Every structure is written in structure tokens, then in C-alpha cells.
């Protein structure tokens, strides 16, 4: 009796599997539509990544340009400071020379 029950149970499971394994045309169409939707979503995500990367690259280039501009401005300011020091030192030397001449005139 046990063997007959097991065979019946296995047979019933096999038949049930056979019916569920065969998709109807509607089920196939639904699966294809869902697959197409998933592929479209993935394509959109990939495009979003590409566009985002372009925007991020542009922002990094802008940041580099600002940084370079700031460095150039800082360099120009330092050069101006050096020129000021040189001019002041030259003028101070001239004044000291005049002071020496005044002392010598005593």
C-alpha cells in the first residue's frame, strides 16, 4: 500500500510540475513585458550613471580651475609683496644715504 501511495504521490507531483512548467502565451507575454521593463530600467540607470559622471567631471574641472586661479592670485600677491619689500628697502637705503651725507656735512 505504501508503494502505491508513493507512486501516486510522485505521479501527481510530476503531472502538476508538467502543467506549471509550461507557460501559457499570456504568461510568456507577461514575462517578456516584465523583462523588457527591467531592461529599460537598467538602461535608464546606466544612462543616469553616465550623465552623473559627466556632471561630476565638469565640477571637478571647475574646482581645479578655481584652485589654479587661486594659486595664481596668491603667487601674484606674493610677487607684489616681494616688489613692495624691494622698493621699501631701496627707498630706506636712499634715506640712510642722505642721513650719512647730512652727518658728513657737520
C-alpha positions in Angstrom: 0.0 0.0 0.0 2.9 2.4 0.8 4.5 1.8 -2.5 1.2 2.6 -4.4 0.7 5.8 -2.4 4.3 6.9 -3.0 4.0 6.2 -6.8 0.6 8.0 -6.9 2.1 11.0 -5.0 5.2 11.1 -7.3 3.0 10.8 -10.3 0.7 13.6 -9.1 3.7 15.8 -8.4 5.1 15.1 -11.9 1.8 16.0 -13.6 1.5 19.2 -11.5 5.1 20.1 -12.4 4.5 19.4 -16.1 1.4 21.7 -16.2 3.2 24.5 -14.2 6.4 24.3 -16.3 4.5 25.0 -19.5 3.8 28.7 -19.6 0.8 29.9 -21.5 1.2 32.5 -24.2 -0.2 35.1 -21.9 2.3 34.2 -19.2 5.2 34.3 -21.7 4.0 37.7 -22.9 3.8 39.0 -19.3 7.3 37.7 -18.6 8.6 39.3 -21.8 7.0 42.6 -20.9 8.4 42.5 -17.4 11.9 41.6 -18.8 11.7 44.5 -21.3 10.6 46.8 -18.5 13.5 45.6 -16.3 16.0 46.1 -19.2 14.6 49.7 -19.8 15.0 50.5 -16.2 18.6 49.2 -16.2 19.3 51.2 -19.4 17.9 54.3 -17.6 20.1 53.6 -14.6 23.2 53.2 -16.8 22.4 56.5 -18.6 21.9 58.2 -15.3 25.3 57.0 -14.1 27.0 58.2 -17.4 25.3 61.6 -17.1 26.1 61.9 -13.4 29.7 61.1 -14.2 29.9 63.8 -16.8 28.5 66.4 -14.4 30.9 65.3 -11.6 33.8 65.5 -14.0 32.8 69.0 -15.1 32.5 70.1 -11.4 36.0 68.6 -10.7 37.4 70.5 -13.6 35.7 73.7 -12.4 37.2 73.1 -8.9 40.6 72.6 -10.4 40.3 75.9 -12.4 39.3 77.8 -9.3 42.2 76.2 -7.4 44.6 77.1 -10.2 43.2 80.7 -10.3 43.6 81.0 -6.6 47.1 79.8 -6.7 47.9 82.3 -9.5 46.3 85.1 -7.5 48.3 84.0 -4.4 51.5 83.9 -6.4 50.8 87.4 -7.9 50.1 88.7 -4.4 53.4 87.2 -3.1 55.3 88.7 -6.0 53.7 92.1 -5.2 54.7 91.8 -1.6 58.3 91.0 -2.7 58.3 94.0 -5.0 57.0 96.2 -2.1 59.8 94.9 0.1 62.4 95.6 -2.5 61.0 99.2 -3.2 60.8 100.0 0.5 64.3 98.6 1.1 65.7 100.7 -1.8 64.0 103.8 -0.5 65.2 103.2 3.0 68.7 102.8 1.7 68.4 106.1 -0.1 67.2 107.9 3.1 70.1 106.4 5.0 72.5 107.6 2.4 71.0 111.1 2.8 71.4 110.8 6.5 75.1 109.8 6.1 75.6 112.9 3.8 74.0 115.1 6.5 76.3 113.7 9.1 79.3 114.2 6.9 78.3 117.8 6.3 78.8 118.7 10.0 
